[in-house]
């Protein structure tokens, strides 16, 4: 089962319906523990709320040449990075400023 973020308008992007599959939530909870620890996430619902907030209220959005969207939200000196491919959340994780600066050069 997936959570669907219905028809959100994202800055200059067209309206999109973005799905957050349950297996992706499981993946993030198991493989990206730094995200759950830093943000004090204790449940799947809390994680879905964070992902939804990042997608609906990003500080930055980038798209690469392959159409992959990177939704970023700054939290202190870190960034939450939610990656969306073909309107499906593929993963989310925390990146530091060094990684952010390296990725930002790619997106420009």
C-alpha positions as CSV (number, residue, x, y, z in Angstrom):
1,X,0.0,0.0,0.0
2,X,1.2,3.5,-0.7
3,X,0.5,6.9,0.7
4,X,-0.4,9.4,-2.0
5,X,0.3,13.1,-1.8
6,X,-2.6,14.4,-4.0
7,X,-2.0,16.9,-6.7
8,X,0.4,19.3,-5.1
9,X,1.7,22.3,-6.8
10,X,5.4,22.5,-6.3
11,X,6.9,25.9,-7.0
12,X,7.4,26.0,-10.8
13,X,6.6,22.3,-11.4
14,X,3.3,21.1,-12.7
15,X,0.8,19.4,-10.4
16,X,2.0,16.0,-9.4
17,X,0.5,13.1,-7.4
18,X,3.5,11.6,-5.6
19,X,3.3,8.1,-4.0
20,X,5.2,7.0,-1.0
21,X,5.3,3.2,-1.1
22,X,5.3,1.3,2.1
23,X,8.5,-0.6,1.1
24,X,10.3,2.7,0.7
25,X,9.2,3.7,4.2
26,X,10.5,0.4,5.5
27,X,13.8,1.0,3.6
28,X,14.3,4.5,5.1
29,X,13.5,3.3,8.6
30,X,16.0,0.5,8.3
31,X,18.8,2.0,6.2
32,X,18.8,5.7,7.0
33,X,18.7,5.7,10.8
34,X,20.5,9.0,11.0
35,X,17.3,10.6,9.6
36,X,15.1,9.0,12.2
37,X,17.5,9.8,15.0
38,X,18.1,13.5,14.0
39,X,14.4,14.1,13.5
40,X,13.3,12.0,16.4
41,X,11.0,9.9,14.2
42,X,9.3,7.1,16.1
43,X,6.7,5.7,13.6
44,X,5.9,5.2,10.0
45,X,3.3,7.9,10.2
46,X,5.8,10.4,11.5
47,X,8.2,9.6,8.7
48,X,5.4,10.0,6.1
49,X,4.5,13.4,7.6
50,X,8.2,14.5,7.3
51,X,8.5,13.3,3.7
52,X,5.2,15.0,2.8
53,X,6.3,18.3,4.4
54,X,9.6,18.2,2.5
55,X,7.8,17.7,-0.8
56,X,5.1,20.2,-0.2
57,X,7.3,22.9,1.4
58,X,10.9,22.4,0.1
59,X,13.6,24.9,0.5
60,X,15.0,23.8,-2.8
61,X,14.0,21.5,-5.7
62,X,16.4,20.2,-8.3
63,X,15.9,18.0,-11.3
64,X,18.7,16.1,-13.1
65,X,18.9,15.3,-16.8
66,X,17.0,12.0,-16.2
67,X,14.0,13.7,-14.6
68,X,14.8,12.7,-11.1
69,X,13.6,15.3,-8.6
70,X,15.5,16.2,-5.4
71,X,13.4,17.9,-2.8
72,X,15.5,19.5,-0.1
73,X,14.7,21.0,3.3
74,X,17.3,22.6,5.5
75,X,17.4,21.6,9.2
76,X,20.1,23.5,11.0
77,X,23.4,22.6,9.2
78,X,21.9,19.5,7.5
79,X,19.5,18.9,4.7
80,X,16.7,16.3,4.3
81,X,16.9,15.0,0.7
82,X,13.8,13.3,-0.7
83,X,14.3,11.7,-4.1
84,X,11.4,11.2,-6.4
85,X,11.5,9.2,-9.6
86,X,8.4,9.0,-11.9
87,X,6.2,10.5,-9.2
88,X,7.3,7.8,-6.6
89,X,9.4,8.5,-3.6
90,X,12.5,6.3,-3.9
91,X,14.3,7.3,-0.7
92,X,15.0,10.0,1.8
93,X,18.1,10.7,3.9
94,X,20.1,13.4,5.6
95,X,23.0,15.1,3.9
96,X,25.6,17.5,5.3
97,X,26.8,20.7,3.8
98,X,29.8,19.1,2.1
99,X,27.6,16.6,0.2
100,X,25.0,19.3,-0.4
101,X,27.7,21.5,-2.0
102,X,29.0,18.7,-4.2
103,X,25.5,17.7,-5.4
104,X,24.5,21.4,-5.9
105,X,27.3,21.7,-8.5
106,X,25.8,18.8,-10.4
107,X,22.3,20.3,-10.4
108,X,23.4,23.7,-11.8
